[in-house]
Amino acid sequence: MWDGRTVQAFKNGMPLTSSDRDFQEVEYVAGEVNYWIRLPQKLKDPGVFLHYDGLDAAVRQTVRVTFGEDGGEQQDTFFYYFSDGRAVPIQVDYREEGSEHIEHTRWEDIKSADGYHYVGKRVHFDDEGRVTKAIRAADLEVSPSLPADVFSELTPGG
């Protein structure tokens, strides 16, 4: 849990401490990851480059997003996979700058709070498809200080 000030994290029902890596990821997952679900809005940012890579072996539409002045392959790279009839990606993979390793995540349990859609469960898995961790988001509360129309362009399919 992250309310903008306080972090709480649990693993298998047990509370984590600030020295645990998963505890340290809470703010990123609660804030940054939910920002990334807004792909169309994110693409409006300066320095973001969109590459359509066509269909993959699983017949999913594939979009690659890179950053920087030239959007080259050495930048952080996100791979979005879409299935027919779903406006939100079913899988998002990413590779950090300078790394060959690709982190795989499935986006499941899409939820909504006050018209804002977010990922309810982000499942991390390895190259063989084995689940390495699942991060859940629940009870999202949209800040009452934000005007409601700030999310008008952010609704999947909208």
N, C-alpha and C positions, 0 to 999 in steps of 0.2 A: 504494500500500500504506500502511496505517496500522495499527500494532500497539498503539495507545494511547499511544505515546511518539514514534515516528519516522514521518515521512512520506516516501514515495517515489512519484514519478509519472513516467509515460512517455507521450509522444505520438509515434505512428508509430514506436515502438521506441526513441526517443531520450529520455534522462532530462531531466526538467524541473527548473528551479531554483525556489527559493522566491518569486521575483518573477513567475513565470508564474501567470496566473489559474487555470488548470486544476490546478496544484499546490496552490493555496490552497483548492480545493474538496474535496480528498481527505478530510479529516476529516469534513466535512459529508456527503459521499456515503457514506463508510464507516460513519458512526454514525447521523446524523439520517435519511437516506433509508431505511435499513433499519428504522428505527423507524416510518416512515410506512407501510411495507408491512403493518404490524400494525393495519390500520384498526379492526377491532372492539375491540381493546385501547385504542387511542388515543381512541376515542369515550367511554371511561370517565373521561377527564380532565375536570376542572372547566372550564367556559367553552367547551366544544366543542359546536357545534350541527350536527346532521345534517339535510339537506334532500334528500328523494327527488325527482328531477326527471323521472322516467319514462324512456321510451325516446328515444334520439336518432335522427338520420336514418340511422345505420348499424345500428339496432335493437340497441343496447347499453343495458343498465340504467345510469342515470346517478345518481350520488350526489354532492352538493355539501356540503363541510364548511367552516364558518366558525367564527370565534372571537370572544371578547370578551363583554362583558356582554349585548349584544343579538343577537350573531351576524349583524349587518347586512352589507350588501354592501360597505361600505368597509373591511372587515377583509381579512386574507390569506384567500384562498379556494382550496381544492383541489377539483378535479373528478375523480371516480373513475369509470371506465368498465369495466363488467363484461360478459363474454360468457357465454352459457349454458354451464353445466358447468365453469366455472373460478371457484374461490373467490378467487383473487388478481386484482386489476385487470389489464386488458390495456393500459390507458393511464391516465396521471395527468397532468392539466394543473394549473397553478397560476398565480395572479395575486397579486402582492404588493400590500399595502395602498397605496391611492392611485394605482395604475397601471392603465392600460387594457390593457397588453400581457399576453397569456397565453402562458406557457411550456408547450410540448407535450412530453410524454415517453411513449414506449412502454416497457412493462416486459416484457422477454423473458428467456428462459433462467433460469427460476426454479430455484434450486438448494437443497440442504439440507446442513446441517452439524450433526451431533449432534441431529437432529430440529428444528432451527431453519431455517425457510425464508427465503430472501433473493433479491433480484433480482440475477441474474448479469450482465445487460446492460440498461442504461438508455439508450435512444436518444432524443436530443433532435432535434426537427424543427421547421421553420418552418410558417407558415400554409399554404404551398403543398405541404407534405409532403416537402420536401427535408431530408435528414439534415444537421444542423449539427455534431453530435458524438455519440459513443457512449462511455459510461463502463462499464467492465467490473469486476466484482468476482469474485474467485476465491480459493480457499484460505482461506475464512473459518474461523476457529478460535474456538469459544465459550470464554470464560474458564472455566478449571477451578474457579475460586472461586465460581461461580454454582451454586446447586442446580438439578438437572435439571428439577424441576417448575415453575421460573419460566416456562418456555415452554409449559406445558400448555394454556393458553388461547390461545396464539398460533399454533397450527397451522391453516393454511387448511382450512376445512371442519370444524374441530373446535370 
